[in-house]
């Protein structure tokens, strides 16, 4: 009998001695009561432990986009192969104790919060998005000024003649994950500390050795989206020392995050292996072709992840950048592969208008035309080989929806009901996505493939972004899916199925779904949290520290989205 059980037994005996009906608790009955209490206690512990790791079911639908390159060497215990520019001086942050055990995190059914909370969740999320976007725009200009100083404006999109094209790229199948031969150790400025290395190796365990059974000749042989997160001994595919495209508020290592365990998990499909991309071979395969991403800041987050991966093989040069740093075109010179990001958080046409509320306050409201494609990306679809689209959190904000140029209702109409009839945003969102997926294949000159990337979840706990919400976990799992997240995903899957179900045999393969929602739901540990700010606990930062549990650290789990993307597009890439 353990100490805890002895205490319980002693309490029962005291109760028996002090009770008027002492003979009621005979020796046999006392043993029975003690045993029942022990069983109840053990049951509570087991249930609590199970609930901590409970995560939502992984969807069986999906289609994914681009992959990346591994570092030349694998991580061995005690070997310094992964280095970061990490300045942790002055940070007094204490890492949350790691949850014991290195169990593979599988896709079990996790309850979502109730429907009554969906609109409240959405209202809070749009505030998160607004605050983050203001910082992102500022961060874009600060982070990219040096690397993009030679970019021409749109009126003169000339190639920077000072860029020296590297040698021709050659390589085998880019899914093999072979080394590109770069010695990254010379570029690294600061090695991981012994503590960081021990954090990483502490979760290391051998993962299943499975054969990659997906191939252009046998697509769909393995469901890449059914699987679990397992510990991974390999270092990340790049660091903040080897990639200059990481924005400051997503550079978690440089900003002082002390734990590195979140870098050492990989998504393991049940029936096959998900390889990392060989960046050199990928660029060779994509010779003369173009990829365009369009969406919001999460789309930009994924874009920068892929840019970092590919830049390990060759440094691209910026061909064009808009004045607000939200639309950028990169070219990889040796293969003339073009990679573009276009800012379009709604994917449909939006006008910003001033509205005077009943209290005489003037506010800016987006007038969203749900039946008109946004020309910001639609005009760039012409000639694109692969076009990835995504839209989500921006629909949560106050807005007026129009169809055929006429208002049909709005979301958060308080104070301006004379112009706006409250209808919520879900139906408008559903209609807009349907119009986008139906309209994309009709754009003149577009003969490429469309990937629609699903909703990216956030992981604020203990509040929202402005009232104490945080994401301090250091291992995957443990956070229930918000109802609004499930609702958005269900709408996306429904529209995707309905639209593709009406396409002919030639067009149906041209629209694919990259379903990252359930896979990303596991990774509450992979957000910047307070480390969106450089040294958040230093003396220079007093009072409230803004936390980010929406965007993703780079490097980090979002790199897996690109691994999945390339696998999904094998039939297109090898065409």
N, C-alpha and C positions, 0 to 999 in steps of 0.2 A: 504494500500500500504506500503510495507517494505522500509527500508532505501535505499537498492540498487535500487529499482524501482523509488524512488523519485529522486535519482541522475540521472538516465537515462532520466526521464521526464524533469528535469531541463536543461539538456544538449540539449535536443530537442528544448525547448522553446528558449534558447539562440541562437541556430542556426536559428530559425525562425525570431527572432528580427533582427539579423545581416544580413539576406539574402535580396538581392534586390527584390526578388519575395516573399515578406513576406506574401502577401495575399494567396499565394499557400498553406501555412500551416494554414488552418482554424482550428477552435477548434475541429471539428469532425475528421479532418485528423490527427491533433496532437495526439488525443486519439488513433486513429487507429495505428499510427506509434509506439506510446509508448507500446500499447498492443502487437504488433508484436515483438518488441524487448524483452519484458518480456517472451513471449512464447518461443522465440529462446533460451534465456538464460536458462530457466527451462529445455528445451529439452536437451541442452548440458550437464547440470548437471546430468540428469537422465541417459543419454547414457554413460557418463564417469563412473558413479557409477556402471552401469551394466557391462561395459567392465572390470572394476577392478576385479570383482569376476568371470569373465568368465573363464571356465576351460574345458579341452577336454572331449569328450564323453567317457564314461566308456565302455570298450569293453565287449561284451557278452560272449566271450570265456574265459575260465580260468580253472586252477586247481592249488591248493595251498598246502603248506607243513605243518609245525609243530606249535603247540600251547603252551600256557604257563599258569602260575598260577597267580591269583589276590592276592593282599595283603589281609590279614584277615579282615580289616575294610574298610568301604567305607569312602570317604572324606566328612566331614561335614563342613559347614562354621564355621570358627574360630577354627577348630580342627586340631591339628598338628599330622597327620598320615603319612605323606610322608617326609622323611628326607634325605638330601644329604650331602655328604662331599663337601661343597662348600666354597671355599676361594675366596671372592670377594674383599679383601683388595687391595687397590692400583689400582683398575680398575676404569677408568673414563668414561667408555662406557655409552652412553645414549641410552636407549631402544627406538626404533622407535615407535611412537605413534600407539597404537592398532587401527585397523580399526573399526569404530563403527558398532555395530550390531553383533548378534550371529546367523545369518542365517545359516541354514544347507547348506553345499556346495555340490551342485548336479552336475551331469555330463551333462553340456551343451556343444555344439560344439564350440571349441575354435580354431581360425585360427592358422595354423602353419606357420613358416617362409618359404620362397620360396625355390624351388629346387636349384636355383643358389647358395644358401648359404650352401647347405648340405656338400660339401667337405670342405669348410672353417671351418664349425662347427666341422667336424670330426677331422681336423688337430689340432684345438685348444683343443679339448677334449682329444686327446692322450697326449698332453703336460700336461694337468691336471692330467691324470692318471699316467704318468711317475713320476711327482713330488711327487704325493701322495704315490706311491708305495715305493719310496726311503725312505720317512719318515715312512711308515708303517712297512717296514722291520726293521728299526732301533727301531721303537716303539714296535714291537713284542718282540725283545730281552730284552728291558728295562722293559716292562710290565709283561712278563711271567717268567722272571728269578727266582723270589722268589717262585711263585706258582708251577713252574715246575722243581725245582732243583733236585727232586728225579726221574726224567724221565730217563729211560734207552735208550741207543742208539739202532738202529734197530737190531744190531747183538745180543742184549740181551734184548728183550722186556718183561722183567719180571715184575710182579705185585709188586708194592711197599708194602712190608709186614708191613710197619708202619701204613698203613691206616686201621682204624678200621671200618669194615662194620656196618652200622646202622641197626636198626631193620627192619623187613620185611615190605614192603609197601603194604598197602591195601587201597582200596577206590572204590567208585562207578564210574559211567560214568565220564570220565575226562573232559567232555564238560560242566559239571554243574558249574564249577568255584567255587567249595566249598573251604573253608579254609583248609590249611594243618596244622594249629595250631601253626605255628612258631610265636614267638614274636619278630618281627624285630626291635622293638623300642630300645632294648638293644644294637643292633649292630650299630645303627645310631650314627654318631659322631657330627653332626651339624644340628640343625633344620632349616627348611625354615624360612626366615625372614617374618615379617608381610607383607611387600610389596610383596614378592613372593606369599604368600598365597592369598593376595587380587587379584593379577594378575590371579591366577588359578580360584578362585571362581567367578571372574567377568564374566567368559564366561559360568558359570554353568547354565544349564537349563535342564528340564526333557526331556529325549529322549523317543521315542515311546516304549511302552511295547509290544513287539512282541514275539510270540512263536517261538522257534527254530524248524522249520519244516524239517530240514535236518536230515537224519538218515541213518545208513547202509542199512536199509530195503527200504528206499525211497530216493535214491540218485538223485540229480538234481531237487528236489522239489522246491528249492529256488536258484535263481542265486545270489551267494554271491558277484559277481563283479559288479552288478547293484545296486547303492546306493549313499550315500552321507556321508561326514564327519560331525558329529554333536558333540556339546560340551559334555564332559564327566566329571562328578563330581568325579569319582574314581581316586585314586592315581595310579601311574605306578606300574607295576607288580614287580619291583625291583628298587633298587637305587645303586649308586656307593658305598654305604656303605654295602650293602647286597650282592653285586656281585663283585668278584675279577677278572673277565675275561674281563673287559672293558679296551680297549687300551687307552693310554693317550690322543691321538689326537681325540678320539670320546667321551671322558668324559667331555661333555660340562659344566655340573654343577661344577665340580671340577675346571675346567679351568676358571671359572668366569662368565659364561653366566648369566645375571641377571634376565631374564624373564623365566617363567615356563609355560606359557599358552600353548606352543606347546605340553606339556605332557598330556593335558586334552582335547583331541579329540578322538573320536572312529569312526570307519567305520561302518555305519549302512546300511545293505542291505535293499532294499525296502520291501521285502516280508517275511523276517525272521530276527532273531537276530543272531549276530555273537558272541558267547561266548568266554571268555578267557579259556585257558586250565587249568585244575587242574593238576599241575605238578606231585603230588604224584600218582594220579590215572593213569596218562599217563605212568609213568615209570612202574607201575604195569602191565598195558596193554601191554607194549612193552618188557616184560620180555624175556631175552635171545635173543633178536633181535638186528639188527644194522641199523644205518642210516649213509650214507656217503654224504657229500657235496663236490662238485668239481667245481672250477671256479676261479675267481679273487678276488680282495679285497672287492668287494661288497658281494660276496658269504661269505667271512670271516666275514664281518659285520653282516650278517644275522645269521651265525653260532654262533657268540658270543652272539647275542640277545637271541637265543634259549637256549644256554648254561646258560646264566644268569637266564632265567625263570625256567629251570629245577633244577638249583642249589638251588633254594629256598626251594625245597623239600629234596634234598640230595646233598652233595658235591661230585662230581666225582673225581676220581684220574687219573692222566695222565699216560697212559701205554706206550706211545711212543711219541717222538718229534724229528723232523729232526733238524740238526744243524742250519738251516736257519729259524727255527720257523714257517715254512709255511705248514708243514704236521704234524698234531697232532691227537692222538687217546685218547679219554677219555672213561672211564668205570664207570658206576654207579653201585657200588658193590652189593647192596642188590638185584638187579634184573638182573645183568649182561647185562645191556643195553649198547651198544657201540655206541659212537658218534664220527665221524671222519671228518676231513677237509683235502682236498687234493688240492694243488696249481696247477691249470691248466688253465691259462687265455684264451687259445685258444681252449681247449678240444681236439685238434688234435696235432700230432707230430710236434715239432718245433726244428730246429737247429739254433744256433746263429753263424753267420759267419762274418768275416771281409771283407769289400768291400772298394776298393780305388776309390774315385770319380775322375772325370776329373780334378778337381783342386788339386789333390794329397792328399786330406783329406781322412783319413781312418775312416770308420764308421762301427758300428756293426749293422747287418741287420738280422732279423729273417727270416729264410727259412721255410715257413709253408707248410707242406705236408697235403693238405686238404682231402686226402683220407686215412689217417692213424690215428687211434685213439691214443691218448696220453696214454702211459702205466702208467703214474703217477696215473691216476684214474682207467683206464681199468683193471689193475691187481688187484685192490682192489674191483672191482665190484663183483667178485666171492664171493658168500655167503652173500652179502648185501641184506637186505630186502627192503630198500628204498634208491634210489640214486637220489639226486637232482643235476642237471647240469645247468650251466649258463655261458654265454660268451658274451662280448659286446665291451666295449671301447678299448680293446687292439687291435682290428682289424683296428683301425683308423690310426695306425702308419705306417711308411715306412716298406715295407715287399716285399718279393718275394714269389710267390705262385707256388707250385709244385703239379703235379698230375701224378701218375705212376712213380715218381722219376724225372720227366722232368719239367723244368720251363714252365709255361703257361702265365706268365706276373706278374706284380707287382703293388704296390701302392706307389706313391711319388717316381718316378724313376729319378728325376732330378739329373744330375751329374753322373749317371751310366747307361745311356740308352743302352750301348753296351751289358749289361747283363740283363737288365730289360725293358720289353715293358709295358708301362702304360695301365692298364686295370681297375684301381680303385679296391675297395675291396668288393663291394656289391655282385657280382656274386660269388667270392671266398667264401665269408661268407655264402651265401645261400647253396653252394655245401657242405661246411664243416658241417653245421648243419644237412643237409640231410644225409650225411654219418654217422654222430654220431648217429642220431636217428634210422637209419636203421641198423647200426652195433651193437648197444648196446644189442639188444635182441639175438644176435648171439654169445655173449661172453660165452665161455664154463663155466658152473657152475653158471651162473647168472640166477636166476629165479624170481628175485624181480620186483619191480615197479620203473619206471623212472618218475621223475618230471623235466620238463624243465621250468626253471624260466625265465620270459621275461625281457626285457631290463629295466635297472634302469635309470631314467632321472636325469640330473643335472639341477641346477637352478641359474647359474651365470647371474647376471644382471649388466648392465652398464659396460660391458667389459668381458674379459675372466680371467683366473686365474692369468695371469702375467701382466695385464694392467688395474687393477682397478676393475675387476669383483667381485661381492659380492652377498650375500644372507642375507639381513637384515630384512626380513619380520618376523613378530611375530604371524601371523595368516595364515591359509591355503588359497590357491588360488591366482589368480592374475598374474600368469606367463604363457605365451603362450608356447605351446609345440614346441620344435625345429623340423625343418624338418627332421634332421638326426635321431631324436628319433622316429618319426612316421615311417620313412623308415625302421629302424631296427626292430621295432615291426611288421610292415607289412610283412617283410621277415620271421620273426619267425612264425607268424600265418600261412602264406602260406605254409611253409615247414611242420609245424606240421599237418595241414590238409591233405596235399598230402601224407605224410608218414603214418599217422594213417588210411587214407582212403584205403590203400592197404593191411592192416593187417587183419588177420582172426579174428573170433569172440573171440578166446581165448587170443590172443595177444593184441588186440586193447585197452582193459582196462589197460594194463600194462604201457602205456605211457600217461602222463597227462601234461597239460600246466598250469603253475602257472602264470597267467597274472597280474602282479602287476604294469605295466607301467602307465596305466591311473589313478589308485588309488594313486600311488606315485607322479604323476604329480601335484596333488593338494598341496603337502606338501613342498612348497618352504621354509616354516618356520622351518623345522626340520633338517637342516644341521648345522655342527659346525661353518661355516663361520670363523671368526677370532679365535673362541674358540676351534680350533684344537691345539692351543698353550696355555700353562698355563699363565694366567694373561697377555694377549697380550698388554694391555695398561699400563703396569707397566714401571718403569724407565729402567728396564733391556732390554726392547725391543725398539729399536730405528729404525726409518725408515720404510721400507716396511714390512707389516705384511701379511704373506701368509694366504690365505682364502681357505676353503674347502666347496664347494657347490655341491659335488659329493657324498661323504659318508654321513652317518646318525648318529645323536647323539644317544647315549645309556644312559638311556632308551629313547624311542622315537617312531616315527611312523613306523619304520621298524619292531617293535614287532608285528604289525598287520599282516605282511607277514606270520609270523609263526602261528598266529591264523587261517588265511585262509588256510595255508598248512595242518593243522591237519583236518580241516573240509573237505578239498578235498580228504584226504586219509582215511576217515572213513571206507570205505570198506576194505582197506588194514590193517589198525590198528586193527580192530575188527575181522579179519579173524581167 
